[in-house]
Amino acid sequence: MVYRIHFTVEDLARTRVAQAPHPLLELSAAVRTLRPHSHPLRLEAWRHRALGELAGLESAARMILNLVPARGWTPDFLAPTGVGSIPELLERVRFTPRSQIRADLALMAQWEPIPPWARNLPNDAELLQRVYDSLDQVCAVVLSPYWTQITNAATADQGVRMRQTLTGGMEGILASLDPRRIRWHPPVLEVALLSGRDDDLHLAGRGLLLVPTVFGAGTPAIDTDAAPQPVMSFPVRSDHLAKTQSWLIPPAQSGPPTSDAALAALLGHTRAAVLTAIAEHPGCSTKELAAHTGITSPSASEHATVLRTAGLISTIRHRNTALHSPTHLGTGLLNT
């Protein structure tokens, strides 16, 4: 089955790429990934760790695991497409109108069986609070500890998308989102959904917001009712994730703030300048980095290697070009 998204010239002009994943959309994808045989091998270490921690919260976690099916429809009130910090969005979910919860469950029932205990969810305040608590607890295990690494992966991917825009415009991005499941046949974007939906979406001048996802690589997610424009997720490039598994490990607490002078003393003036240039020009090539800092390309490559080894930048390849972007740790070091 194919879901078809129809573009006009106005839609292409208004289509944009989000800077980071939407937290609760990513949480829903992460919960799906916990299912057996529904995750790539690179996520096995994360899945094993998450399931081990959830075992101690089995009764609470089970509520969310039952409401988010392995494939198919997830109630929108549990996975809203919105921006903000994870705590802010979780708190916002708690204020979902009962009418929306009722409508979401009714829509889900058309595609998936609803757990018997959830049928009275909109009318049972105590049960609803238990669901919200379950959502908080699951998020604290499967998503929050890894959010920094997830946003780092999205930042690295964004450098490639920026490069694609320069060479092929928005059509170049649409054509390369996910060749296995997303095909661009102008003016229609065809999306293969595991839910089996066969439908058409006419954007009617609103454009489309493309949201990167790490856990949702198995299938795109589409929210046609998002405002001000529909939302569709796409997988971040896996080549960066394949090179390192460090993002699967919850990061240690960062150390004390570092002054600018201390940063230069720590990294050296040239290396500090290289890190600053990468932060100011995410997705820059080694040649561009050399031009920004006034050093040779071999020197820029050497400094980038040291910064990458230290976890301050990430590098992915686009065709024959290495593109450098700051990690959350690198940005935080500069901001302090």
N, C-alpha and C positions, 0 to 999 in steps of 0.2 A: 504494500500500500504506500502511496506517495501523498505527502502534504505539499500543496503548491502555493507559493507566496508570489503574488503578482505585483510587479514594480512599474511605476511610471517614472518619467524623468524627474518629477518632483520628489518621488520616493528615494531615488538614487542620491539626489542632492542632500536629503535629510537623514540618510542612513549613517550611523556612526558606530564606533567601537568603544565600549566601556573600558575604563582604565583598569578595572579590577573585577573579579567575580562578585556576584551578589551573594552575600553570606548565607541567607536561608535557602536560596536556590541551590547553592553548593552543599548545604547540609542535607537537603533532600537527596541529592545525587550521591553523597557519601553514605547515607543509610542504605540506598539501593546497592551500593558496592559491597556492603557487608554480606550480601547473599552469596551462597556458594556458586561458583562457576560464572559469576557476573562481574569479575574484576580482572584487569590485566595482571601479569605476573609481577610487574614493578610495584604493585600495591599490596602484595602478599604480606610483607613485613608490617605495614600499617594495619591491615585487616586483622592479622593475628594479635597484634598489640591491643587494638580497639576492642575486639571480642573478649579478650582476657579481662579488660577493665570493665566492660559492660556486664560480665558474668556476675559481678558483685552488685549490680543494679538491675538484675534480671526482671523483677516485677515492674519496676518503673520504666525501664527501657522497652519492655515488650509492648507497651501501649503505642509508642511511636513506630516501632518496627512493624506492628500490625496495620497501622494507618498508611504507611508508605509501602506500596507493593513493589515487588522486584521489577516489574515493568507495568506500564499503564498509567492510570490517572492518580495523581496525588492531590488531596484537597488543597486548594489555593491558599487557604488561610494559614496552613503550616509552612508554605514555601513562597511567601510574597516576593515579588521582584522589586526590591527597594534597596536604596543605598543608606549607609550609616554603619555605626559600629555594631558588632554582634550583640552586646548587651542592649543597645537601643532598639534594635529590630526585634529581639526576643520580648522586650517589654511592650513594643507596639502590637505584637501578636496577641497579647493578653487583652487588648481592647478591641478585638475583632467583634463587630456586631453579630448578635446571635442569628440574624436573618442571613448573613453571609455564610456562616457555618452551616446552616440548614441547607442553603442552596448548593454549597460546595459538596456536601455529602450526598445530596440528591443527584448531582451530576456525576460524582464518582460511582454511584450505584449503577449507572447506565453502562459502566465499563468494567468495574471490579466489584466483587462481593465485599460488603462492609461488615466488619466484625460485629457480632450481635450486641456487644456492650456499647458500641458507638452509636446505635440507632437513636438513643435518647440524649445524645451528647448536647445538642443545643438547649435542652430544657433542664439539664442537671448541672447546676453551678459547681457543686463539689467535684463531680466527675470531670468537668471541664478544667478546673484548676489542677487536677491530677495530670491531665494531658499536657498542660502548659509546663508543669514541673518536670514531666518526663522529657519534654522537648529541651528544656534547659540542661538537664543532666546528660542527655545524649550528646548535645552540642559540646558540652564541656569535655567530653571524652574523644569524640571523633573529628571535631573541627577546630575548636578554639586553640588547642596546643600547636596546630600546624598552620594557622592562618598566615603567619609571617612568610613561611616557605611557599604557601599557595600564591600569595600576592607577588612574591619574587618571581615565580614561574610566569605569572601573567605579565609582569613588567618586561621580562625577557621576550615573551611572545609579541608584545606590543611593538618592540623594535622591528621585528619582521613585518608586521602589518603596516607600519609607517613606510617601510621600504617598498612594499607592494603598492601602496597608494601613489608613491612617486612615479613608479614605472607603469602601473596599470590602472590607476584610479580605483574607485570603489568596486568596479566590476572585477578587477584583479583580485581583490580581497574575497568577493563572493565566490569566485571560481576556485579558490584554494582553501576554503574554510575546513572542509573535511571531504576529500574526494570519494571516500567510501560511502558516505551517507548523504552528502549535500552536493547537488549538481546545479550549476548555473546554465540555464538555457534561456538566454535573453528573450523576453523580459521576465522570465519566471524562474524562481529558485525552487527546486524540487528537493524535498526533505523526506528521507525514509525514517519513519517513526516506528519504534518497536511496539507501540500501542496499536498499530494497525489502522490508524485513522487515515481515511481517504477524503480529503476536503480541500477547499480553496480559501485563501485569505487574500483579499484585495486591500492593499495598504492605503489606497485613496489619498495619497499625498502626505501621509503621516511619517513615512520612512520606517526604518527598523533599527532597534538597538541591539547590537551584537555583543553578547556578554561572554567573556572567556570562562572556561571551566576546567578544572583538573579532574575531579571525580566523575563528572558527567561525560567523559569521553566516549562512553558506550553508545549513547544516543542523544541527539539534540533535544532540548526542552523548549517549548514555545508557549508564551503567555500572550494570548491575543487581546486580553482585556487590560493590559498594563497601560498606564498613563505616563507621559503624553503619547507614547507610541508602543506598538507591540515589541516584545522582547524574544530573542532567540539565542540560546547558548551555543557555543562552538568549542571544541577541544583545543587547549593550548598545545603547541608543538611538543611532541614527546622526546625529541632528540636531547633537549636540555635535561629533562628528567631522567633519561636513560643513562646519562653520563655520571650522575651522582644520586645517591639515595639519601643524602643528608637531610633533604626536606622531610623525609619520613620520620625523623627523630625530633621529638619536642625540643625546642631550643632552650639552652640554659639561660638563666637570668643574666641580663647585660650588666656590665660593670658600671662604675661611676662615670659621670659626664666627663668629657675631654674637651679642653679649650682648644682654640685654633692653633695656638703656639705649640701645645702638647701634641696636637695631631701632626703638625709638621715635624716635630722632633721624633714622633713615633714612626712616621712613614717616610720622612725625608721630603724636602720641598717639592721635588719633581713628582714623586709618587702621589703626594697630596694634591698636586695640581692635576694629575691624570685622573684621580678619583673625582675631583670637582668637575672636570670637563665631562666625564661620563655621566655624572648626575645631571648636569645642565643639558646634555645632548644624549639622552637615552636612545639606544639602538644605533649608535655611531659605529662606523667601521674603524679598523686600526689606522687606515690612512687618514681618515677624518680626525681621529683622535690625535694623531701626530700634528696635523695642521692646527688644531685647537690649542695645543700646548707648546708648539714651536720646537718639537723634538723630532728625531728621525722615526720612521716607521718601525725599524727593528727595536729601537729603544721603547717605543710605545707598546709594542707587542710584549716585550720583556716585563715592563711595569704592569701591564694588564694581567699577565700570567701570575705575578706575585699577588696582586689584588684578588684575583679569582681564587687562588689557593687559600687565601685568608678569609674567603666568604664575603668579601665586600662588593664584588661585582659578579655578574653571570655573563657567559658568552655562549651564543648559539651561532650556527652557521646558516646562512641563507645563500644557496647556490655556492659560490666559491668565496664568499665574504664572511668574515667573523664580525659579529655585531655585539657590542658591549653595552650592558645596562647595569645600573646600580641595584644591589639587593637592599632589602629592608635594613639590614645591619649597616651597610655602607651609607645609606641615606641618614640613618639615625646617628652615625658617627659624625657626619658632616653637620647635622642639625644641632648637635650638642656643642 
